[in-house]
Amino acid sequence: MPNWIEPLLALIALVGFLGFAFRQGTKVSPNRDSTDTSIGSDGSSGSDGHGGH
């Protein structure tokens, strides 16, 4: 297999993934009515307050 095919396939996969991600991002509409967030009221994102590690 020539050496230029693998980088070409990687580039095609990367461009395809980015295209898919941007297409999915345009389908999501912001939910402005919901005030529920995953971050706790004390500002911690984990249940133990240490960032979940």
C-alpha positions in Angstrom: 0.0 0.0 0.0 1.4 3.4 -0.9 2.4 5.7 1.9 0.0 8.5 0.9 -3.2 6.4 1.3 -3.2 6.2 5.1 -3.0 10.0 5.7 -5.6 10.5 3.0 -8.0 8.0 4.7 -7.3 9.7 8.1 -8.1 13.1 6.5 -11.3 11.8 5.0 -12.4 10.3 8.3 -11.6 13.6 10.1 -13.5 15.7 7.7 -16.4 13.3 7.8 -16.5 13.4 11.5 -16.4 17.2 11.7 -19.1 17.4 9.0 -21.3 15.0 11.0 -20.7 16.9 14.3 -21.5 20.3 12.7 -24.6 18.8 11.1 -25.8 17.4 14.4 -25.0 20.8 16.1 -27.3 22.6 13.7 -30.2 20.3 14.5 -30.1 21.0 18.3 -32.1 24.0 19.4 -31.4 25.7 22.7 -33.9 25.1 25.5 -34.3 28.5 27.0 -37.1 27.5 29.3 -35.2 25.0 31.4 -33.1 26.3 34.3 -31.9 22.8 35.3 -28.2 22.3 34.9 -25.9 19.5 35.8 -23.7 21.7 38.0 -24.7 21.8 41.6 -25.7 24.9 43.5 -22.3 25.0 45.2 -20.5 25.1 41.8 -19.1 21.6 42.0 -19.7 19.2 39.1 -19.3 16.0 41.0 -21.1 14.6 44.0 -18.0 14.7 46.1 -16.9 18.2 45.1 -13.6 17.1 43.7 -14.4 17.1 40.0 -15.4 13.4 40.0 -11.8 12.0 40.2 
